[in-house]
Amino acid sequence: MQYVVDTLCIGKTTINHLWVVNVLFRGFEMVLKFVIDFFSFKSSLIGVNIPSDFMTMACTFFGYSKGSLPFKYLDLSVGENPRHMC
């Protein structure tokens, strides 16, 4: 799913799927003439129920930093229990 500059990828935790996502990103760049900055300090990869060693490898593969939940998006807390926010 693509929303403005944010991407949500859902799939299996395999190296083959990382390559598929990489090819999709490159195809997106070529078709829309929109360059994806993989090495931006803003780019991060957040995994849900993903083994830590796979996350480390995926972050290295894409050149992203490893993010974690909860995080802020448009000044809203994502991944935080709303009952504990008050």
Buried (B, 14 or more C-beta within 10 A) or exposed (E): EEEEEEBEBEEEBEEEBBEEBEEEBEEBEEEEEEEBEEEEEEBBBBBEEEEEEBBEBBBEBBEBEBEEEBEEEEEEBEEEEEEEEE
